[in-house]
Amino acid sequence: MEAVNTWEAILLGLLVLFVILWSRPGIKAAFQHAEKIEQKDWRGFLLPIILVILFVVFLVVISMTLNNNPDYSQGLSL
């Protein structure tokens, strides 16, 4: 993989800056709305994150189990 040219880096930086400035009104409104809410709903935020973490751990355990099993070490043959 070759390195990024200077003009590509500048173009990417301008694109990121444009996206930040373009979404600024929505971000500002979201922060103002969040300040008005007294009780934060952390369960609605944490539950999906915990489920994703558990799913990744499950995939790692399954991968390690299949890699340690001699029947699957050569891969699945159809």
Chimera marker file (.cmm) of the C-alpha trace (Angstrom):
<marker_set name="trace">
<marker id="1" x="0.000" y="0.000" z="0.000" r="1" g="1" b="0" radius="0.5"/>
<marker id="2" x="1.477" y="3.297" z="-0.993" r="1" g="1" b="0" radius="0.5"/>
<marker id="3" x="1.594" y="6.444" z="1.115" r="1" g="1" b="0" radius="0.5"/>
<marker id="4" x="-1.005" y="9.177" z="0.828" r="1" g="1" b="0" radius="0.5"/>
<marker id="5" x="0.045" y="12.081" z="-1.354" r="1" g="1" b="0" radius="0.5"/>
<marker id="6" x="0.060" y="15.611" z="0.045" r="1" g="1" b="0" radius="0.5"/>
<marker id="7" x="-2.851" y="16.778" z="-2.076" r="1" g="1" b="0" radius="0.5"/>
<marker id="8" x="-4.904" y="13.749" z="-1.001" r="1" g="1" b="0" radius="0.5"/>
<marker id="9" x="-4.245" y="14.501" z="2.673" r="1" g="1" b="0" radius="0.5"/>
<marker id="10" x="-5.242" y="18.158" z="2.183" r="1" g="1" b="0" radius="0.5"/>
<marker id="11" x="-8.391" y="17.134" z="0.301" r="1" g="1" b="0" radius="0.5"/>
<marker id="12" x="-9.314" y="14.634" z="3.010" r="1" g="1" b="0" radius="0.5"/>
<marker id="13" x="-8.750" y="17.252" z="5.715" r="1" g="1" b="0" radius="0.5"/>
<marker id="14" x="-10.982" y="19.735" z="3.888" r="1" g="1" b="0" radius="0.5"/>
<marker id="15" x="-13.659" y="17.081" z="3.504" r="1" g="1" b="0" radius="0.5"/>
<marker id="16" x="-13.585" y="16.283" z="7.230" r="1" g="1" b="0" radius="0.5"/>
<marker id="17" x="-13.740" y="19.988" z="8.082" r="1" g="1" b="0" radius="0.5"/>
<marker id="18" x="-16.720" y="20.423" z="5.726" r="1" g="1" b="0" radius="0.5"/>
<marker id="19" x="-18.581" y="17.510" z="7.316" r="1" g="1" b="0" radius="0.5"/>
<marker id="20" x="-17.963" y="18.883" z="10.829" r="1" g="1" b="0" radius="0.5"/>
<marker id="21" x="-19.165" y="22.361" z="9.864" r="1" g="1" b="0" radius="0.5"/>
<marker id="22" x="-22.136" y="20.938" z="7.951" r="1" g="1" b="0" radius="0.5"/>
<marker id="23" x="-23.338" y="18.861" z="10.928" r="1" g="1" b="0" radius="0.5"/>
<marker id="24" x="-22.640" y="21.562" z="13.546" r="1" g="1" b="0" radius="0.5"/>
<marker id="25" x="-26.235" y="22.877" z="13.817" r="1" g="1" b="0" radius="0.5"/>
<marker id="26" x="-27.565" y="19.377" z="14.476" r="1" g="1" b="0" radius="0.5"/>
<marker id="27" x="-24.875" y="18.662" z="17.051" r="1" g="1" b="0" radius="0.5"/>
<marker id="28" x="-25.562" y="21.971" z="18.794" r="1" g="1" b="0" radius="0.5"/>
<marker id="29" x="-29.299" y="21.254" z="18.937" r="1" g="1" b="0" radius="0.5"/>
<marker id="30" x="-28.656" y="17.754" z="20.293" r="1" g="1" b="0" radius="0.5"/>
<marker id="31" x="-26.486" y="19.134" z="23.097" r="1" g="1" b="0" radius="0.5"/>
<marker id="32" x="-29.104" y="21.754" z="23.983" r="1" g="1" b="0" radius="0.5"/>
<marker id="33" x="-31.811" y="19.097" z="24.055" r="1" g="1" b="0" radius="0.5"/>
<marker id="34" x="-29.654" y="16.838" z="26.243" r="1" g="1" b="0" radius="0.5"/>
<marker id="35" x="-29.183" y="19.623" z="28.800" r="1" g="1" b="0" radius="0.5"/>
<marker id="36" x="-32.964" y="19.970" z="29.198" r="1" g="1" b="0" radius="0.5"/>
<marker id="37" x="-33.445" y="16.300" z="30.024" r="1" g="1" b="0" radius="0.5"/>
<marker id="38" x="-33.194" y="15.734" z="33.767" r="1" g="1" b="0" radius="0.5"/>
<marker id="39" x="-32.954" y="11.959" z="33.932" r="1" g="1" b="0" radius="0.5"/>
<marker id="40" x="-30.519" y="10.360" z="31.527" r="1" g="1" b="0" radius="0.5"/>
<marker id="41" x="-31.414" y="7.006" z="30.032" r="1" g="1" b="0" radius="0.5"/>
<marker id="42" x="-28.103" y="5.192" z="30.397" r="1" g="1" b="0" radius="0.5"/>
<marker id="43" x="-29.660" y="1.754" z="30.093" r="1" g="1" b="0" radius="0.5"/>
<marker id="44" x="-30.689" y="2.457" z="26.525" r="1" g="1" b="0" radius="0.5"/>
<marker id="45" x="-27.108" y="3.440" z="25.758" r="1" g="1" b="0" radius="0.5"/>
<marker id="46" x="-25.245" y="0.733" z="27.673" r="1" g="1" b="0" radius="0.5"/>
<marker id="47" x="-27.378" y="-2.281" z="26.789" r="1" g="1" b="0" radius="0.5"/>
<marker id="48" x="-26.503" y="-2.347" z="23.045" r="1" g="1" b="0" radius="0.5"/>
<marker id="49" x="-22.821" y="-1.765" z="23.811" r="1" g="1" b="0" radius="0.5"/>
<marker id="50" x="-22.774" y="-4.625" z="26.325" r="1" g="1" b="0" radius="0.5"/>
<marker id="51" x="-24.534" y="-6.900" z="23.834" r="1" g="1" b="0" radius="0.5"/>
<marker id="52" x="-21.965" y="-6.086" z="21.135" r="1" g="1" b="0" radius="0.5"/>
<marker id="53" x="-19.090" y="-6.762" z="23.549" r="1" g="1" b="0" radius="0.5"/>
<marker id="54" x="-20.608" y="-10.101" z="24.570" r="1" g="1" b="0" radius="0.5"/>
<marker id="55" x="-21.116" y="-11.048" z="20.915" r="1" g="1" b="0" radius="0.5"/>
<marker id="56" x="-17.468" y="-10.268" z="20.103" r="1" g="1" b="0" radius="0.5"/>
<marker id="57" x="-16.308" y="-12.319" z="23.097" r="1" g="1" b="0" radius="0.5"/>
<marker id="58" x="-18.551" y="-15.161" z="21.903" r="1" g="1" b="0" radius="0.5"/>
<marker id="59" x="-16.986" y="-15.010" z="18.421" r="1" g="1" b="0" radius="0.5"/>
<marker id="60" x="-13.470" y="-15.055" z="19.881" r="1" g="1" b="0" radius="0.5"/>
<marker id="61" x="-14.280" y="-18.083" z="22.047" r="1" g="1" b="0" radius="0.5"/>
<marker id="62" x="-15.795" y="-19.928" z="19.089" r="1" g="1" b="0" radius="0.5"/>
<marker id="63" x="-12.771" y="-19.088" z="16.945" r="1" g="1" b="0" radius="0.5"/>
<marker id="64" x="-10.361" y="-20.317" z="19.604" r="1" g="1" b="0" radius="0.5"/>
<marker id="65" x="-12.383" y="-23.497" z="20.068" r="1" g="1" b="0" radius="0.5"/>
<marker id="66" x="-12.395" y="-24.251" z="16.354" r="1" g="1" b="0" radius="0.5"/>
<marker id="67" x="-8.674" y="-23.511" z="16.017" r="1" g="1" b="0" radius="0.5"/>
<marker id="68" x="-7.820" y="-25.887" z="18.874" r="1" g="1" b="0" radius="0.5"/>
<marker id="69" x="-9.981" y="-28.701" z="17.517" r="1" g="1" b="0" radius="0.5"/>
<marker id="70" x="-7.883" y="-30.986" z="15.265" r="1" g="1" b="0" radius="0.5"/>
<marker id="71" x="-10.895" y="-31.791" z="13.071" r="1" g="1" b="0" radius="0.5"/>
<marker id="72" x="-11.275" y="-28.126" z="12.092" r="1" g="1" b="0" radius="0.5"/>
<marker id="73" x="-7.613" y="-27.141" z="12.004" r="1" g="1" b="0" radius="0.5"/>
<marker id="74" x="-7.393" y="-27.833" z="8.267" r="1" g="1" b="0" radius="0.5"/>
<marker id="75" x="-10.605" y="-25.943" z="7.551" r="1" g="1" b="0" radius="0.5"/>
<marker id="76" x="-13.957" y="-27.225" z="6.528" r="1" g="1" b="0" radius="0.5"/>
<marker id="77" x="-13.978" y="-29.492" z="3.498" r="1" g="1" b="0" radius="0.5"/>
<marker id="78" x="-17.177" y="-29.696" z="1.529" r="1" g="1" b="0" radius="0.5"/>
<link id1="1" id2="2" r="1" g="1" b="0" radius="0.2"/>
<link id1="2" id2="3" r="1" g="1" b="0" radius="0.2"/>
<link id1="3" id2="4" r="1" g="1" b="0" radius="0.2"/>
<link id1="4" id2="5" r="1" g="1" b="0" radius="0.2"/>
<link id1="5" id2="6" r="1" g="1" b="0" radius="0.2"/>
<link id1="6" id2="7" r="1" g="1" b="0" radius="0.2"/>
<link id1="7" id2="8" r="1" g="1" b="0" radius="0.2"/>
<link id1="8" id2="9" r="1" g="1" b="0" radius="0.2"/>
<link id1="9" id2="10" r="1" g="1" b="0" radius="0.2"/>
<link id1="10" id2="11" r="1" g="1" b="0" radius="0.2"/>
<link id1="11" id2="12" r="1" g="1" b="0" radius="0.2"/>
<link id1="12" id2="13" r="1" g="1" b="0" radius="0.2"/>
<link id1="13" id2="14" r="1" g="1" b="0" radius="0.2"/>
<link id1="14" id2="15" r="1" g="1" b="0" radius="0.2"/>
<link id1="15" id2="16" r="1" g="1" b="0" radius="0.2"/>
<link id1="16" id2="17" r="1" g="1" b="0" radius="0.2"/>
<link id1="17" id2="18" r="1" g="1" b="0" radius="0.2"/>
<link id1="18" id2="19" r="1" g="1" b="0" radius="0.2"/>
<link id1="19" id2="20" r="1" g="1" b="0" radius="0.2"/>
<link id1="20" id2="21" r="1" g="1" b="0" radius="0.2"/>
<link id1="21" id2="22" r="1" g="1" b="0" radius="0.2"/>
<link id1="22" id2="23" r="1" g="1" b="0" radius="0.2"/>
<link id1="23" id2="24" r="1" g="1" b="0" radius="0.2"/>
<link id1="24" id2="25" r="1" g="1" b="0" radius="0.2"/>
<link id1="25" id2="26" r="1" g="1" b="0" radius="0.2"/>
<link id1="26" id2="27" r="1" g="1" b="0" radius="0.2"/>
<link id1="27" id2="28" r="1" g="1" b="0" radius="0.2"/>
<link id1="28" id2="29" r="1" g="1" b="0" radius="0.2"/>
<link id1="29" id2="30" r="1" g="1" b="0" radius="0.2"/>
<link id1="30" id2="31" r="1" g="1" b="0" radius="0.2"/>
<link id1="31" id2="32" r="1" g="1" b="0" radius="0.2"/>
<link id1="32" id2="33" r="1" g="1" b="0" radius="0.2"/>
<link id1="33" id2="34" r="1" g="1" b="0" radius="0.2"/>
<link id1="34" id2="35" r="1" g="1" b="0" radius="0.2"/>
<link id1="35" id2="36" r="1" g="1" b="0" radius="0.2"/>
<link id1="36" id2="37" r="1" g="1" b="0" radius="0.2"/>
<link id1="37" id2="38" r="1" g="1" b="0" radius="0.2"/>
<link id1="38" id2="39" r="1" g="1" b="0" radius="0.2"/>
<link id1="39" id2="40" r="1" g="1" b="0" radius="0.2"/>
<link id1="40" id2="41" r="1" g="1" b="0" radius="0.2"/>
<link id1="41" id2="42" r="1" g="1" b="0" radius="0.2"/>
<link id1="42" id2="43" r="1" g="1" b="0" radius="0.2"/>
<link id1="43" id2="44" r="1" g="1" b="0" radius="0.2"/>
<link id1="44" id2="45" r="1" g="1" b="0" radius="0.2"/>
<link id1="45" id2="46" r="1" g="1" b="0" radius="0.2"/>
<link id1="46" id2="47" r="1" g="1" b="0" radius="0.2"/>
<link id1="47" id2="48" r="1" g="1" b="0" radius="0.2"/>
<link id1="48" id2="49" r="1" g="1" b="0" radius="0.2"/>
<link id1="49" id2="50" r="1" g="1" b="0" radius="0.2"/>
<link id1="50" id2="51" r="1" g="1" b="0" radius="0.2"/>
<link id1="51" id2="52" r="1" g="1" b="0" radius="0.2"/>
<link id1="52" id2="53" r="1" g="1" b="0" radius="0.2"/>
<link id1="53" id2="54" r="1" g="1" b="0" radius="0.2"/>
<link id1="54" id2="55" r="1" g="1" b="0" radius="0.2"/>
<link id1="55" id2="56" r="1" g="1" b="0" radius="0.2"/>
<link id1="56" id2="57" r="1" g="1" b="0" radius="0.2"/>
<link id1="57" id2="58" r="1" g="1" b="0" radius="0.2"/>
<link id1="58" id2="59" r="1" g="1" b="0" radius="0.2"/>
<link id1="59" id2="60" r="1" g="1" b="0" radius="0.2"/>
<link id1="60" id2="61" r="1" g="1" b="0" radius="0.2"/>
<link id1="61" id2="62" r="1" g="1" b="0" radius="0.2"/>
<link id1="62" id2="63" r="1" g="1" b="0" radius="0.2"/>
<link id1="63" id2="64" r="1" g="1" b="0" radius="0.2"/>
<link id1="64" id2="65" r="1" g="1" b="0" radius="0.2"/>
<link id1="65" id2="66" r="1" g="1" b="0" radius="0.2"/>
<link id1="66" id2="67" r="1" g="1" b="0" radius="0.2"/>
<link id1="67" id2="68" r="1" g="1" b="0" radius="0.2"/>
<link id1="68" id2="69" r="1" g="1" b="0" radius="0.2"/>
<link id1="69" id2="70" r="1" g="1" b="0" radius="0.2"/>
<link id1="70" id2="71" r="1" g="1" b="0" radius="0.2"/>
<link id1="71" id2="72" r="1" g="1" b="0" radius="0.2"/>
<link id1="72" id2="73" r="1" g="1" b="0" radius="0.2"/>
<link id1="73" id2="74" r="1" g="1" b="0" radius="0.2"/>
<link id1="74" id2="75" r="1" g="1" b="0" radius="0.2"/>
<link id1="75" id2="76" r="1" g="1" b="0" radius="0.2"/>
<link id1="76" id2="77" r="1" g="1" b="0" radius="0.2"/>
<link id1="77" id2="78" r="1" g="1" b="0" radius="0.2"/>
</marker_set>
